[in-house]
Amino acid sequence: MKTKELRHRLIDKISVIDDDDLLNDINKPIDDSCFENQIFRLSDGHKRTIDKAINQIESRDCLTNEESNKDVDEW
């Protein structure tokens, strides 16, 4: 089963659970703290994209939140 399909199946199943204890038990292994000491490896493409975004921010080649909202409203 592919990740996307599995994710959707889990979301569908979890969305109908009304038992708080069960939901808390399900949440424990996927809580943010389980990623606390994990090292994430980025592909070269991801690194280039992040570097490009950092350069855009540093050179102010970006929109403010207000400008972005205006563009979306006009679109």
PQR file with spaces between the fields and no chain letter, atoms N, CA, C, O and H, PARSE charges and radii, in Angstrom:
ATOM       1  N    MET     1       0.849   -1.166    0.000 -0.4000 1.5000
ATOM       2  CA   MET     1       0.000    0.000    0.000 -0.0000 2.0000
ATOM       3  C    MET     1       0.906    1.244    0.000  0.5500 1.7000
ATOM       4  O    MET     1       1.864    1.322    0.769 -0.5500 1.4000
ATOM       5  N    LYS     2       0.599    2.188   -0.849 -0.4000 1.5000
ATOM       6  CA   LYS     2       1.396    3.397   -0.943 -0.0000 2.0000
ATOM       7  C    LYS     2       1.109    4.319    0.239  0.5500 1.7000
ATOM       8  O    LYS     2       0.041    4.263    0.848 -0.5500 1.4000
ATOM       9  H    LYS     2      -0.179    2.126   -1.474  0.4000 1.0000
ATOM      10  N    THR     3       2.079    5.160    0.544 -0.4000 1.5000
ATOM      11  CA   THR     3       1.986    6.061    1.700 -0.0000 2.0000
ATOM      12  C    THR     3       0.734    6.916    1.653  0.5500 1.7000
ATOM      13  O    THR     3       0.022    7.038    2.650 -0.5500 1.4000
ATOM      14  H    THR     3       2.947    5.205    0.049  0.4000 1.0000
ATOM      15  N    LYS     4       0.463    7.508    0.501 -0.4000 1.5000
ATOM      16  CA   LYS     4      -0.696    8.399    0.395 -0.0000 2.0000
ATOM      17  C    LYS     4      -1.997    7.650    0.674  0.5500 1.7000
ATOM      18  O    LYS     4      -2.870    8.152    1.381 -0.5500 1.4000
ATOM      19  H    LYS     4       1.042    7.409   -0.309  0.4000 1.0000
ATOM      20  N    GLU     5      -2.119    6.458    0.120 -0.4000 1.5000
ATOM      21  CA   GLU     5      -3.332    5.651    0.332 -0.0000 2.0000
ATOM      22  C    GLU     5      -3.453    5.247    1.803  0.5500 1.7000
ATOM      23  O    GLU     5      -4.537    5.317    2.383 -0.5500 1.4000
ATOM      24  H    GLU     5      -1.410    6.050   -0.455  0.4000 1.0000
ATOM      25  N    LEU     6      -2.350    4.828    2.396 -0.4000 1.5000
ATOM      26  CA   LEU     6      -2.362    4.439    3.802 -0.0000 2.0000
ATOM      27  C    LEU     6      -2.750    5.622    4.680  0.5500 1.7000
ATOM      28  O    LEU     6      -3.540    5.474    5.612 -0.5500 1.4000
ATOM      29  H    LEU     6      -1.469    4.771    1.925  0.4000 1.0000
ATOM      30  N    ARG     7      -2.195    6.792    4.384 -0.4000 1.5000
ATOM      31  CA   ARG     7      -2.502    7.997    5.150 -0.0000 2.0000
ATOM      32  C    ARG     7      -4.005    8.274    5.106  0.5500 1.7000
ATOM      33  O    ARG     7      -4.618    8.555    6.136 -0.5500 1.4000
ATOM      34  H    ARG     7      -1.553    6.911    3.627  0.4000 1.0000
ATOM      35  N    HIS     8      -4.595    8.196    3.917 -0.4000 1.5000
ATOM      36  CA   HIS     8      -6.033    8.463    3.779 -0.0000 2.0000
ATOM      37  C    HIS     8      -6.870    7.426    4.527  0.5500 1.7000
ATOM      38  O    HIS     8      -7.883    7.770    5.136 -0.5500 1.4000
ATOM      39  H    HIS     8      -4.098    7.968    3.080  0.4000 1.0000
ATOM      40  N    ARG     9      -6.456    6.171    4.485 -0.4000 1.5000
ATOM      41  CA   ARG     9      -7.195    5.130    5.192 -0.0000 2.0000
ATOM      42  C    ARG     9      -7.140    5.365    6.704  0.5500 1.7000
ATOM      43  O    ARG     9      -8.141    5.214    7.404 -0.5500 1.4000
ATOM      44  H    ARG     9      -5.633    5.891    3.991  0.4000 1.0000
ATOM      45  N    LEU    10      -5.959    5.734    7.190 -0.4000 1.5000
ATOM      46  CA   LEU    10      -5.830    6.009    8.622 -0.0000 2.0000
ATOM      47  C    LEU    10      -6.666    7.212    9.037  0.5500 1.7000
ATOM      48  O    LEU    10      -7.331    7.184   10.072 -0.5500 1.4000
ATOM      49  H    LEU    10      -5.146    5.856    6.621  0.4000 1.0000
ATOM      50  N    ILE    11      -6.630    8.264    8.231 -0.4000 1.5000
ATOM      51  CA   ILE    11      -7.426    9.463    8.538 -0.0000 2.0000
ATOM      52  C    ILE    11      -8.906    9.110    8.579  0.5500 1.7000
ATOM      53  O    ILE    11      -9.622    9.539    9.484 -0.5500 1.4000
ATOM      54  H    ILE    11      -6.089    8.286    7.390  0.4000 1.0000
ATOM      55  N    ASP    12      -9.365    8.335    7.610 -0.4000 1.5000
ATOM      56  CA   ASP    12     -10.777    7.933    7.582 -0.0000 2.0000
ATOM      57  C    ASP    12     -11.155    7.157    8.841  0.5500 1.7000
ATOM      58  O    ASP    12     -12.213    7.390    9.426 -0.5500 1.4000
ATOM      59  H    ASP    12      -8.783    7.987    6.875  0.4000 1.0000
ATOM      60  N    LYS    13     -10.289    6.236    9.254 -0.4000 1.5000
ATOM      61  CA   LYS    13     -10.587    5.427   10.438 -0.0000 2.0000
ATOM      62  C    LYS    13     -10.539    6.269   11.709  0.5500 1.7000
ATOM      63  O    LYS    13     -11.407    6.147   12.574 -0.5500 1.4000
ATOM      64  H    LYS    13      -9.430    6.047    8.779  0.4000 1.0000
ATOM      65  N    ILE    14      -9.533    7.114   11.819 -0.4000 1.5000
ATOM      66  CA   ILE    14      -9.381    7.931   13.024 -0.0000 2.0000
ATOM      67  C    ILE    14     -10.509    8.945   13.156  0.5500 1.7000
ATOM      68  O    ILE    14     -10.937    9.261   14.266 -0.5500 1.4000
ATOM      69  H    ILE    14      -8.827    7.213   11.118  0.4000 1.0000
ATOM      70  N    SER    15     -10.983    9.450   12.039 -0.4000 1.5000
ATOM      71  CA   SER    15     -12.006   10.503   12.085 -0.0000 2.0000
ATOM      72  C    SER    15     -13.336   10.035   12.677  0.5500 1.7000
ATOM      73  O    SER    15     -14.153   10.871   13.063 -0.5500 1.4000
ATOM      74  H    SER    15     -10.635    9.194   11.137  0.4000 1.0000
ATOM      75  N    VAL    16     -13.574    8.738   12.760 -0.4000 1.5000
ATOM      76  CA   VAL    16     -14.833    8.248   13.330 -0.0000 2.0000
ATOM      77  C    VAL    16     -14.689    7.749   14.763  0.5500 1.7000
ATOM      78  O    VAL    16     -15.664    7.290   15.357 -0.5500 1.4000
ATOM      79  H    VAL    16     -12.911    8.059   12.446  0.4000 1.0000
ATOM      80  N    ILE    17     -13.494    7.831   15.320 -0.4000 1.5000
ATOM      81  CA   ILE    17     -13.267    7.367   16.697 -0.0000 2.0000
ATOM      82  C    ILE    17     -13.716    8.443   17.675  0.5500 1.7000
ATOM      83  O    ILE    17     -13.325    9.604   17.562 -0.5500 1.4000
ATOM      84  H    ILE    17     -12.701    8.203   14.837  0.4000 1.0000
ATOM      85  N    ASP    18     -14.546    8.039   18.641 -0.4000 1.5000
ATOM      86  CA   ASP    18     -15.045    8.959   19.665 -0.0000 2.0000
ATOM      87  C    ASP    18     -14.414    8.707   21.033  0.5500 1.7000
ATOM      88  O    ASP    18     -14.725    9.410   21.995 -0.5500 1.4000
ATOM      89  H    ASP    18     -14.864    7.095   18.733  0.4000 1.0000
ATOM      90  N    ASP    19     -13.545    7.729   21.128 -0.4000 1.5000
ATOM      91  CA   ASP    19     -12.940    7.341   22.398 -0.0000 2.0000
ATOM      92  C    ASP    19     -11.656    8.150   22.620  0.5500 1.7000
ATOM      93  O    ASP    19     -10.655    7.942   21.933 -0.5500 1.4000
ATOM      94  H    ASP    19     -13.292    7.158   20.347  0.4000 1.0000
ATOM      95  N    ASP    20     -11.698    9.080   23.596 -0.4000 1.5000
ATOM      96  CA   ASP    20     -10.536    9.936   23.871 -0.0000 2.0000
ATOM      97  C    ASP    20      -9.297    9.131   24.255  0.5500 1.7000
ATOM      98  O    ASP    20      -8.187    9.459   23.837 -0.5500 1.4000
ATOM      99  H    ASP    20     -12.510    9.248   24.154  0.4000 1.0000
ATOM     100  N    ASP    21      -9.483    8.096   25.039 -0.4000 1.5000
ATOM     101  CA   ASP    21      -8.340    7.280   25.462 -0.0000 2.0000
ATOM     102  C    ASP    21      -7.672    6.621   24.255  0.5500 1.7000
ATOM     103  O    ASP    21      -6.446    6.607   24.146 -0.5500 1.4000
ATOM     104  H    ASP    21     -10.385    7.829   25.379  0.4000 1.0000
ATOM     105  N    LEU    22      -8.473    6.088   23.371 -0.4000 1.5000
ATOM     106  CA   LEU    22      -7.926    5.448   22.170 -0.0000 2.0000
ATOM     107  C    LEU    22      -7.207    6.472   21.288  0.5500 1.7000
ATOM     108  O    LEU    22      -6.127    6.198   20.765 -0.5500 1.4000
ATOM     109  H    LEU    22      -9.469    6.100   23.460  0.4000 1.0000
ATOM     110  N    LEU    23      -7.803    7.636   21.129 -0.4000 1.5000
ATOM     111  CA   LEU    23      -7.168    8.680   20.327 -0.0000 2.0000
ATOM     112  C    LEU    23      -5.839    9.120   20.945  0.5500 1.7000
ATOM     113  O    LEU    23      -4.864    9.355   20.232 -0.5500 1.4000
ATOM     114  H    LEU    23      -8.681    7.858   21.554  0.4000 1.0000
ATOM     115  N    ASN    24      -5.809    9.229   22.268 -0.4000 1.5000
ATOM     116  CA   ASN    24      -4.559    9.573   22.942 -0.0000 2.0000
ATOM     117  C    ASN    24      -3.504    8.486   22.746  0.5500 1.7000
ATOM     118  O    ASN    24      -2.327    8.789   22.551 -0.5500 1.4000
ATOM     119  H    ASN    24      -6.602    9.038   22.847  0.4000 1.0000
ATOM     120  N    ASP    25      -3.921    7.226   22.797 -0.4000 1.5000
ATOM     121  CA   ASP    25      -2.992    6.118   22.575 -0.0000 2.0000
ATOM     122  C    ASP    25      -2.451    6.126   21.139  0.5500 1.7000
ATOM     123  O    ASP    25      -1.275    5.842   20.910 -0.5500 1.4000
ATOM     124  H    ASP    25      -4.877    6.979   22.956  0.4000 1.0000
ATOM     125  N    ILE    26      -3.303    6.447   20.201 -0.4000 1.5000
ATOM     126  CA   ILE    26      -2.880    6.528   18.794 -0.0000 2.0000
ATOM     127  C    ILE    26      -1.913    7.689   18.607  0.5500 1.7000
ATOM     128  O    ILE    26      -0.955    7.587   17.841 -0.5500 1.4000
ATOM     129  H    ILE    26      -4.258    6.678   20.388  0.4000 1.0000
ATOM     130  N    ASN    27      -2.162    8.785   19.301 -0.4000 1.5000
ATOM     131  CA   ASN    27      -1.354    9.989   19.143 -0.0000 2.0000
ATOM     132  C    ASN    27       0.052    9.857   19.736  0.5500 1.7000
ATOM     133  O    ASN    27       0.987   10.491   19.246 -0.5500 1.4000
ATOM     134  H    ASN    27      -2.940    8.868   19.924  0.4000 1.0000
ATOM     135  N    LYS    28       0.208    9.058   20.763 -0.4000 1.5000
ATOM     136  CA   LYS    28       1.494    8.962   21.456 -0.0000 2.0000
ATOM     137  C    LYS    28       2.672    8.685   20.511  0.5500 1.7000
ATOM     138  O    LYS    28       3.652    9.429   20.544 -0.5500 1.4000
ATOM     139  H    LYS    28      -0.551    8.543   21.160  0.4000 1.0000
ATOM     140  N    PRO    29       2.614    7.654   19.681 -0.5600 1.5000
ATOM     141  CA   PRO    29       3.790    7.372   18.842  0.2800 2.0000
ATOM     142  C    PRO    29       4.031    8.386   17.725  0.5500 1.7000
ATOM     143  O    PRO    29       5.126    8.448   17.165 -0.5500 1.4000
ATOM     144  N    ILE    30       3.017    9.173   17.404 -0.4000 1.5000
ATOM     145  CA   ILE    30       3.198   10.140   16.316 -0.0000 2.0000
ATOM     146  C    ILE    30       3.295   11.570   16.820  0.5500 1.7000
ATOM     147  O    ILE    30       3.308   12.516   16.033 -0.5500 1.4000
ATOM     148  H    ILE    30       2.127    9.122   17.859  0.4000 1.0000
ATOM     149  N    ASP    31       3.363   11.719   18.123 -0.4000 1.5000
ATOM     150  CA   ASP    31       3.512   13.039   18.729 -0.0000 2.0000
ATOM     151  C    ASP    31       4.829   13.654   18.264  0.5500 1.7000
ATOM     152  O    ASP    31       5.778   12.935   17.951 -0.5500 1.4000
ATOM     153  H    ASP    31       3.353   10.950   18.762  0.4000 1.0000
ATOM     154  N    ASP    32       4.884   14.952   18.220 -0.4000 1.5000
ATOM     155  CA   ASP    32       6.092   15.652   17.770 -0.0000 2.0000
ATOM     156  C    ASP    32       7.352   15.211   18.500  0.5500 1.7000
ATOM     157  O    ASP    32       8.444   15.228   17.931 -0.5500 1.4000
ATOM     158  H    ASP    32       4.113   15.536   18.475  0.4000 1.0000
ATOM     159  N    SER    33       7.201   14.817   19.757 -0.4000 1.5000
ATOM     160  CA   SER    33       8.383   14.441   20.530 -0.0000 2.0000
ATOM     161  C    SER    33       9.093   13.229   19.952  0.5500 1.7000
ATOM     162  O    SER    33      10.282   13.038   20.207 -0.5500 1.4000
ATOM     163  H    SER    33       6.315   14.803   20.219  0.4000 1.0000
ATOM     164  N    CYS    34       8.397   12.409   19.186 -0.4000 1.5000
ATOM     165  CA   CYS    34       9.057   11.236   18.608 -0.0000 2.0000
ATOM     166  C    CYS    34      10.023   11.636   17.498  0.5500 1.7000
ATOM     167  O    CYS    34      10.867   10.832   17.101 -0.5500 1.4000
ATOM     168  H    CYS    34       7.431   12.563   18.980  0.4000 1.0000
ATOM     169  N    PHE    35       9.914   12.867   16.988 -0.4000 1.5000
ATOM     170  CA   PHE    35      10.827   13.351   15.956 -0.0000 2.0000
ATOM     171  C    PHE    35      11.934   14.217   16.533  0.5500 1.7000
ATOM     172  O    PHE    35      12.784   14.718   15.797 -0.5500 1.4000
ATOM     173  H    PHE    35       9.228   13.519   17.311  0.4000 1.0000
ATOM     174  N    GLU    36      11.925   14.392   17.843 -0.4000 1.5000
ATOM     175  CA   GLU    36      12.829   15.331   18.493 -0.0000 2.0000
ATOM     176  C    GLU    36      14.297   15.059   18.194  0.5500 1.7000
ATOM     177  O    GLU    36      15.042   15.998   17.914 -0.5500 1.4000
ATOM     178  H    GLU    36      11.234   13.985   18.441  0.4000 1.0000
ATOM     179  N    ASN    37      14.727   13.828   18.243 -0.4000 1.5000
ATOM     180  CA   ASN    37      16.127   13.486   18.045 -0.0000 2.0000
ATOM     181  C    ASN    37      16.399   12.861   16.688  0.5500 1.7000
ATOM     182  O    ASN    37      17.481   12.322   16.456 -0.5500 1.4000
ATOM     183  H    ASN    37      14.122   13.065   18.470  0.4000 1.0000
ATOM     184  N    GLN    38      15.441   12.928   15.808 -0.4000 1.5000
ATOM     185  CA   GLN    38      15.583   12.311   14.499 -0.0000 2.0000
ATOM     186  C    GLN    38      16.289   13.257   13.531  0.5500 1.7000
ATOM     187  O    GLN    38      16.005   14.454   13.505 -0.5500 1.4000
ATOM     188  H    GLN    38      14.562   13.366   15.997  0.4000 1.0000
ATOM     189  N    ILE    39      17.190   12.723   12.753 -0.4000 1.5000
ATOM     190  CA   ILE    39      17.901   13.503   11.747 -0.0000 2.0000
ATOM     191  C    ILE    39      17.202   13.285   10.412  0.5500 1.7000
ATOM     192  O    ILE    39      17.003   12.150    9.978 -0.5500 1.4000
ATOM     193  H    ILE    39      17.421   11.751   12.774  0.4000 1.0000
ATOM     194  N    PHE    40      16.837   14.379    9.773 -0.4000 1.5000
ATOM     195  CA   PHE    40      16.184   14.295    8.476 -0.0000 2.0000
ATOM     196  C    PHE    40      17.210   14.585    7.398  0.5500 1.7000
ATOM     197  O    PHE    40      17.947   15.567    7.489 -0.5500 1.4000
ATOM     198  H    PHE    40      16.999   15.301   10.126  0.4000 1.0000
ATOM     199  N    ARG    41      17.264   13.757    6.396 -0.4000 1.5000
ATOM     200  CA   ARG    41      18.199   13.933    5.294 -0.0000 2.0000
ATOM     201  C    ARG    41      17.450   14.527    4.106  0.5500 1.7000
ATOM     202  O    ARG    41      16.424   14.005    3.670 -0.5500 1.4000
ATOM     203  H    ARG    41      16.665   12.959    6.322  0.4000 1.0000
ATOM     204  N    LEU    42      17.984   15.619    3.603 -0.4000 1.5000
ATOM     205  CA   LEU    42      17.361   16.302    2.476 -0.0000 2.0000
ATOM     206  C    LEU    42      18.075   15.938    1.186  0.5500 1.7000
ATOM     207  O    LEU    42      19.291   15.751    1.162 -0.5500 1.4000
ATOM     208  H    LEU    42      18.817   16.043    3.957  0.4000 1.0000
ATOM     209  N    SER    43      17.308   15.841    0.128 -0.4000 1.5000
ATOM     210  CA   SER    43      17.914   15.607   -1.179 -0.0000 2.0000
ATOM     211  C    SER    43      18.610   16.882   -1.632  0.5500 1.7000
ATOM     212  O    SER    43      18.364   17.954   -1.080 -0.5500 1.4000
ATOM     213  H    SER    43      16.320   15.992    0.147  0.4000 1.0000
ATOM     214  N    ASP    44      19.478   16.771   -2.632 -0.4000 1.5000
ATOM     215  CA   ASP    44      20.147   17.953   -3.172 -0.0000 2.0000
ATOM     216  C    ASP    44      19.134   18.954   -3.707  0.5500 1.7000
ATOM     217  O    ASP    44      19.326   20.163   -3.577 -0.5500 1.4000
ATOM     218  H    ASP    44      19.679   15.899   -3.080  0.4000 1.0000
ATOM     219  N    GLY    45      18.064   18.463   -4.304 -0.4000 1.5000
ATOM     220  CA   GLY    45      17.012   19.338   -4.823 -0.0000 2.0000
ATOM     221  C    GLY    45      16.338   20.131   -3.719  0.5500 1.7000
ATOM     222  O    GLY    45      16.079   21.326   -3.869 -0.5500 1.4000
ATOM     223  H    GLY    45      17.908   17.481   -4.410  0.4000 1.0000
ATOM     224  N    HIS    46      16.053   19.459   -2.604 -0.4000 1.5000
ATOM     225  CA   HIS    46      15.438   20.151   -1.470 -0.0000 2.0000
ATOM     226  C    HIS    46      16.390   21.209   -0.904  0.5500 1.7000
ATOM     227  O    HIS    46      15.970   22.316   -0.564 -0.5500 1.4000
ATOM     228  H    HIS    46      16.263   18.489   -2.483  0.4000 1.0000
ATOM     229  N    LYS    47      17.669   20.857   -0.808 -0.4000 1.5000
ATOM     230  CA   LYS    47      18.658   21.813   -0.292 -0.0000 2.0000
ATOM     231  C    LYS    47      18.738   23.043   -1.193  0.5500 1.7000
ATOM     232  O    LYS    47      18.807   24.171   -0.705 -0.5500 1.4000
ATOM     233  H    LYS    47      18.010   19.958   -1.084  0.4000 1.0000
ATOM     234  N    ARG    48      18.727   22.823   -2.518 -0.4000 1.5000
ATOM     235  CA   ARG    48      18.773   23.953   -3.449 -0.0000 2.0000
ATOM     236  C    ARG    48      17.536   24.839   -3.297  0.5500 1.7000
ATOM     237  O    ARG    48      17.634   26.065   -3.333 -0.5500 1.4000
ATOM     238  H    ARG    48      18.671   21.906   -2.914  0.4000 1.0000
ATOM     239  N    THR    49      16.381   24.210   -3.127 -0.4000 1.5000
ATOM     240  CA   THR    49      15.138   24.971   -2.960 -0.0000 2.0000
ATOM     241  C    THR    49      15.176   25.801   -1.681  0.5500 1.7000
ATOM     242  O    THR    49      14.754   26.958   -1.679 -0.5500 1.4000
ATOM     243  H    THR    49      16.302   23.213   -3.098  0.4000 1.0000
ATOM     244  N    ILE    50      15.673   25.224   -0.607 -0.4000 1.5000
ATOM     245  CA   ILE    50      15.783   25.955    0.660 -0.0000 2.0000
ATOM     246  C    ILE    50      16.779   27.101    0.523  0.5500 1.7000
ATOM     247  O    ILE    50      16.508   28.212    0.977 -0.5500 1.4000
ATOM     248  H    ILE    50      16.015   24.285   -0.609  0.4000 1.0000
ATOM     249  N    ASP    51      17.927   26.842   -0.099 -0.4000 1.5000
ATOM     250  CA   ASP    51      18.921   27.899   -0.308 -0.0000 2.0000
ATOM     251  C    ASP    51      18.344   29.039   -1.144  0.5500 1.7000
ATOM     252  O    ASP    51      18.580   30.211   -0.852 -0.5500 1.4000
ATOM     253  H    ASP    51      18.147   25.939   -0.468  0.4000 1.0000
ATOM     254  N    LYS    52      17.589   28.691   -2.184 -0.4000 1.5000
ATOM     255  CA   LYS    52      16.970   29.715   -3.030 -0.0000 2.0000
ATOM     256  C    LYS    52      15.989   30.559   -2.213  0.5500 1.7000
ATOM     257  O    LYS    52      15.967   31.784   -2.335 -0.5500 1.4000
ATOM     258  H    LYS    52      17.397   27.739   -2.421  0.4000 1.0000
ATOM     259  N    ALA    53      15.188   29.906   -1.387 -0.4000 1.5000
ATOM     260  CA   ALA    53      14.209   30.633   -0.552 -0.0000 2.0000
ATOM     261  C    ALA    53      14.912   31.548    0.443  0.5500 1.7000
ATOM     262  O    ALA    53      14.480   32.680    0.657 -0.5500 1.4000
ATOM     263  H    ALA    53      15.206   28.911   -1.288  0.4000 1.0000
ATOM     264  N    ILE    54      15.984   31.068    1.046 -0.4000 1.5000
ATOM     265  CA   ILE    54      16.736   31.902    1.988 -0.0000 2.0000
ATOM     266  C    ILE    54      17.300   33.122    1.271  0.5500 1.7000
ATOM     267  O    ILE    54      17.233   34.236    1.791 -0.5500 1.4000
ATOM     268  H    ILE    54      16.335   30.148    0.872  0.4000 1.0000
ATOM     269  N    ASN    55      17.856   32.917    0.076 -0.4000 1.5000
ATOM     270  CA   ASN    55      18.400   34.037   -0.702 -0.0000 2.0000
ATOM     271  C    ASN    55      17.302   35.039   -1.066  0.5500 1.7000
ATOM     272  O    ASN    55      17.529   36.249   -1.026 -0.5500 1.4000
ATOM     273  H    ASN    55      17.910   32.013   -0.346  0.4000 1.0000
ATOM     274  N    GLN    56      16.120   34.542   -1.418 -0.4000 1.5000
ATOM     275  CA   GLN    56      15.009   35.434   -1.752 -0.0000 2.0000
ATOM     276  C    GLN    56      14.603   36.268   -0.535  0.5500 1.7000
ATOM     277  O    GLN    56      14.331   37.462   -0.661 -0.5500 1.4000
ATOM     278  H    GLN    56      15.937   33.560   -1.451  0.4000 1.0000
ATOM     279  N    ILE    57      14.564   35.652    0.615 -0.4000 1.5000
ATOM     280  CA   ILE    57      14.200   36.368    1.841 -0.0000 2.0000
ATOM     281  C    ILE    57      15.247   37.426    2.163  0.5500 1.7000
ATOM     282  O    ILE    57      14.912   38.566    2.486 -0.5500 1.4000
ATOM     283  H    ILE    57      14.785   34.682    0.717  0.4000 1.0000
ATOM     284  N    GLU    58      16.514   37.041    2.073 -0.4000 1.5000
ATOM     285  CA   GLU    58      17.593   37.983    2.398 -0.0000 2.0000
ATOM     286  C    GLU    58      17.633   39.170    1.442  0.5500 1.7000
ATOM     287  O    GLU    58      17.990   40.279    1.837 -0.5500 1.4000
ATOM     288  H    GLU    58      16.786   36.115    1.811  0.4000 1.0000
ATOM     289  N    SER    59      17.262   38.932    0.172 -0.4000 1.5000
ATOM     290  CA   SER    59      17.275   40.024   -0.806 -0.0000 2.0000
ATOM     291  C    SER    59      15.916   40.717   -0.904  0.5500 1.7000
ATOM     292  O    SER    59      15.691   41.558   -1.774 -0.5500 1.4000
ATOM     293  H    SER    59      16.972   38.031   -0.149  0.4000 1.0000
ATOM     294  N    ARG    60      15.019   40.344    0.005 -0.4000 1.5000
ATOM     295  CA   ARG    60      13.664   40.917    0.050 -0.0000 2.0000
ATOM     296  C    ARG    60      12.892   40.673   -1.248  0.5500 1.7000
ATOM     297  O    ARG    60      12.025   41.462   -1.623 -0.5500 1.4000
ATOM     298  H    ARG    60      15.202   39.661    0.711  0.4000 1.0000
ATOM     299  N    ASP    61      13.216   39.575   -1.926 -0.4000 1.5000
ATOM     300  CA   ASP    61      12.523   39.200   -3.158 -0.0000 2.0000
ATOM     301  C    ASP    61      11.329   38.315   -2.781  0.5500 1.7000
ATOM     302  O    ASP    61      11.246   37.150   -3.171 -0.5500 1.4000
ATOM     303  H    ASP    61      13.921   38.934   -1.622  0.4000 1.0000
ATOM     304  N    CYS    62      10.416   38.900   -2.017 -0.4000 1.5000
ATOM     305  CA   CYS    62       9.252   38.157   -1.546 -0.0000 2.0000
ATOM     306  C    CYS    62       8.118   39.126   -1.251  0.5500 1.7000
ATOM     307  O    CYS    62       8.314   40.341   -1.229 -0.5500 1.4000
ATOM     308  H    CYS    62      10.483   39.847   -1.700  0.4000 1.0000
ATOM     309  N    LEU    63       6.945   38.582   -1.028 -0.4000 1.5000
ATOM     310  CA   LEU    63       5.774   39.403   -0.732 -0.0000 2.0000
ATOM     311  C    LEU    63       5.498   39.423    0.771  0.5500 1.7000
ATOM     312  O    LEU    63       5.799   38.465    1.484 -0.5500 1.4000
ATOM     313  H    LEU    63       6.786   37.595   -1.046  0.4000 1.0000
ATOM     314  N    THR    64       4.929   40.514    1.230 -0.4000 1.5000
ATOM     315  CA   THR    64       4.434   40.531    2.602 -0.0000 2.0000
ATOM     316  C    THR    64       3.155   39.705    2.639  0.5500 1.7000
ATOM     317  O    THR    64       2.595   39.363    1.598 -0.5500 1.4000
ATOM     318  H    THR    64       4.684   41.292    0.651  0.4000 1.0000
ATOM     319  N    ASN    65       2.711   39.397    3.813 -0.4000 1.5000
ATOM     320  CA   ASN    65       1.460   38.657    3.955 -0.0000 2.0000
ATOM     321  C    ASN    65       0.303   39.439    3.335  0.5500 1.7000
ATOM     322  O    ASN    65      -0.562   38.866    2.673 -0.5500 1.4000
ATOM     323  H    ASN    65       3.166   39.675    4.659  0.4000 1.0000
ATOM     324  N    GLU    66       0.299   40.749    3.557 -0.4000 1.5000
ATOM     325  CA   GLU    66      -0.773   41.595    3.011 -0.0000 2.0000
ATOM     326  C    GLU    66      -0.743   41.589    1.480  0.5500 1.7000
ATOM     327  O    GLU    66      -1.789   41.489    0.839 -0.5500 1.4000
ATOM     328  H    GLU    66       1.002   41.215    4.095  0.4000 1.0000
ATOM     329  N    GLU    67       0.460   41.696    0.892 -0.4000 1.5000
ATOM     330  CA   GLU    67       0.581   41.676   -0.568 -0.0000 2.0000
ATOM     331  C    GLU    67       0.122   40.339   -1.137  0.5500 1.7000
ATOM     332  O    GLU    67      -0.549   40.282   -2.167 -0.5500 1.4000
ATOM     333  H    GLU    67       1.310   41.778    1.413  0.4000 1.0000
ATOM     334  N    SER    68       0.486   39.300   -0.466 -0.4000 1.5000
ATOM     335  CA   SER    68       0.090   37.948   -0.898 -0.0000 2.0000
ATOM     336  C    SER    68      -1.433   37.799   -0.840  0.5500 1.7000
ATOM     337  O    SER    68      -2.050   37.294   -1.778 -0.5500 1.4000
ATOM     338  H    SER    68       1.031   39.347    0.371  0.4000 1.0000
ATOM     339  N    ASN    69      -2.029   38.240    0.265 -0.4000 1.5000
ATOM     340  CA   ASN    69      -3.491   38.178    0.387 -0.0000 2.0000
ATOM     341  C    ASN    69      -4.186   38.981   -0.693  0.5500 1.7000
ATOM     342  O    ASN    69      -5.203   38.550   -1.236 -0.5500 1.4000
ATOM     343  H    ASN    69      -1.528   38.650    1.028  0.4000 1.0000
ATOM     344  N    LYS    70      -3.639   40.157   -1.008 -0.4000 1.5000
ATOM     345  CA   LYS    70      -4.215   41.001   -2.066 -0.0000 2.0000
ATOM     346  C    LYS    70      -4.152   40.291   -3.410  0.5500 1.7000
ATOM     347  O    LYS    70      -5.123   40.290   -4.167 -0.5500 1.4000
ATOM     348  H    LYS    70      -2.813   40.507   -0.567  0.4000 1.0000
ATOM     349  N    ASP    71      -2.998   39.684   -3.703 -0.4000 1.5000
ATOM     350  CA   ASP    71      -2.849   38.922   -4.956 -0.0000 2.0000
ATOM     351  C    ASP    71      -3.870   37.786   -5.046  0.5500 1.7000
ATOM     352  O    ASP    71      -4.472   37.561   -6.096 -0.5500 1.4000
ATOM     353  H    ASP    71      -2.210   39.684   -3.088  0.4000 1.0000
ATOM     354  N    VAL    72      -4.054   37.081   -3.943 -0.4000 1.5000
ATOM     355  CA   VAL    72      -5.016   35.980   -3.927 -0.0000 2.0000
ATOM     356  C    VAL    72      -6.419   36.494   -4.138  0.5500 1.7000
ATOM     357  O    VAL    72      -7.189   35.909   -4.900 -0.5500 1.4000
ATOM     358  H    VAL    72      -3.564   37.264   -3.090  0.4000 1.0000
ATOM     359  N    ASP    73      -6.765   37.591   -3.467 -0.4000 1.5000
ATOM     360  CA   ASP    73      -8.106   38.178   -3.625 -0.0000 2.0000
ATOM     361  C    ASP    73      -8.354   38.607   -5.059  0.5500 1.7000
ATOM     362  O    ASP    73      -9.455   38.431   -5.582 -0.5500 1.4000
ATOM     363  H    ASP    73      -6.139   38.067   -2.848  0.4000 1.0000
ATOM     364  N    GLU    74      -7.323   39.179   -5.707 -0.4000 1.5000
ATOM     365  CA   GLU    74      -7.474   39.630   -7.096 -0.0000 2.0000
ATOM     366  C    GLU    74      -7.548   38.479   -8.074  0.5500 1.7000
ATOM     367  O    GLU    74      -8.143   38.599   -9.145 -0.5500 1.4000
ATOM     368  H    GLU    74      -6.429   39.322   -5.283  0.4000 1.0000
ATOM     369  N    TRP    75      -6.947   37.373   -7.709 -0.4000 1.5000
ATOM     370  CA   TRP    75      -6.920   36.207   -8.586 -0.0000 2.0000
ATOM     371  C    TRP    75      -8.293   35.583   -8.609  0.5500 1.7000
ATOM     372  O    TRP    75      -8.503   34.578   -9.289 -0.5500 1.4000
ATOM     373  H    TRP    75      -6.463   37.276   -6.839  0.4000 1.0000
